[in-house]
Amino acid sequence: MANVVSVSAIAEEITGQLDNYSDKVAEAVKDAVDTVTKQLVTNTRADAPKKTGSYRKSITSKTTSNSNFGRTKV
């Protein structure tokens, strides 16, 4: 005999799977933001004027916003 599944059970399962997927994607995006930001800072420091070095040392990044859906860095 075939298994009978209610519509509400299917909806709950789909919602759970989509939540898991969105969490994984958000983490991957945050990791990518961190990686790219580090590369940008490194490259910008390498290209900065070398006269006194103070400008080069001041080039950095900081996280201004961190939520479940993304991360903002400047």
N, C-alpha and C positions, 0 to 999 in steps of 0.2 A: 504494500500500500504506500502511496506517496505521502511525504511529509507535508503538513499544512503549516504555513508560516503566515502570521497576520501582517497586515500592512504596517502597523505601528512598529513591529519588531524589525522589519526591513528598514524603515525610516530611521530608527535608532541606530542600527548597525551602520548605515550609510553616513549618518551624522558623526558617529564615532570615528569611522575611517577617514572622513574628510578633516576632522579635527587633528588626528594624528599626522596626516599628510601636511596640513598647514603648519604645524609645529616644526616638522622636519625641514620644510622649505624655509621658514623664518630663520631657523638656526643656520642653514646653509648660506642664506643671504648675509646674516650677521658675520659669519666667518669670512665670506668673500669681501665684505666691507673692511674688516680688520686687515686682511691680507693686502688689499689694494691701497689702503691708507698707509700702511707701513712702506710699501714700495714707492708711493708718491713722496712721502717724507724723505726717504733715502735718496731718490733721484733729485728732488728739489735741493737738498743739502749739497749734493755732489755738483750741481750746476750753479750754486750760489757764489757770489763774489767772495774771494779769499783774502781780501785786503787785511782785515783785522780778525775775522773769524766770528765776531759777535753776532752778525746777521745770520750766519750759517747755524750757530748754536741755538738761535731763537726759533728756528723753524721746527714746528712740532704739530701734533694733532691732539685733539681732546674730544671726548664723547659729550655731545650736548643733549642728546635724547636717546633713551634706550627703552623700548617697549617690546611687547610680545611680537609685534609685526615688523620691527625694523630698528635700525640704529642710525643716528645722525652724527657725523663727525665733521669737525671743522679744523 
